[in-house]
Amino acid sequence: MTVVWRARGCKKGAPVGGLPATGQAPEGTPGARVSATAGELVLYLYDRIPADGDRVRIDGDPALLDQLRAWDPQE
């Protein structure tokens, strides 16, 4: 099963929302896309595993994901 989520960066962080599983593409083109299992995505976001292309694959601008990973919601 594939679940698609979209995070949009803004000054207050990165609000995340699920997209409907209608088979239709969401509006706009994402700056970056990550493909991984849920567990591997969490490990990647917490800098426990690299985006090596086998477990975690990034398409697009990896600098956007670096910004998300570096974001501190307490700031």
C-alpha positions in Angstrom: 0.0 0.0 0.0 1.3 3.4 -0.9 0.4 6.5 1.1 1.2 9.9 -0.1 1.9 12.9 2.2 2.8 16.4 1.3 4.8 18.7 3.6 4.9 22.4 2.7 7.7 24.5 4.1 6.8 27.8 5.6 8.1 30.2 8.3 6.3 28.3 11.0 7.6 24.8 10.0 6.4 22.2 7.7 2.7 21.4 7.9 1.9 17.9 6.7 -1.3 16.6 5.2 -2.3 13.4 3.5 -3.4 13.4 -0.1 -6.5 11.6 -1.3 -5.9 8.2 -2.9 -7.8 9.1 -6.0 -5.1 8.3 -8.5 -4.9 12.0 -9.4 -1.6 13.9 -9.1 -1.6 16.7 -6.5 -1.4 20.3 -7.5 2.1 21.6 -8.5 5.4 19.8 -8.7 7.1 18.9 -5.5 10.6 20.3 -4.9 11.7 16.9 -3.5 10.1 13.5 -3.1 11.2 10.7 -0.7 10.3 7.1 -1.3 10.8 4.7 1.7 8.9 2.6 4.2 7.4 4.4 7.1 10.1 3.1 9.5 12.9 3.9 7.1 11.6 7.4 6.6 11.6 8.0 10.3 15.1 6.7 10.6 16.2 8.9 7.7 14.5 12.0 9.2 16.3 11.4 12.5 19.6 11.0 10.7 20.0 7.3 11.6 20.3 6.0 8.0 21.4 7.7 4.8 19.4 8.2 1.6 21.3 5.5 -0.1 18.8 4.8 -2.9 18.1 1.3 -1.6 16.1 2.0 1.5 15.5 5.7 1.1 15.3 7.3 -2.4 15.2 11.0 -3.0 14.0 12.6 -6.2 14.4 16.3 -6.7 16.3 18.8 -4.5 17.9 17.0 -1.4 18.6 20.5 0.1 14.9 20.9 0.8 14.9 17.7 2.9 18.1 18.9 4.7 16.1 22.0 5.7 13.2 19.8 7.0 15.6 17.6 8.9 17.4 20.6 10.5 14.1 22.4 11.4 13.7 22.7 15.2 10.0 23.2 16.1 11.0 24.8 19.4 12.7 27.8 17.7 
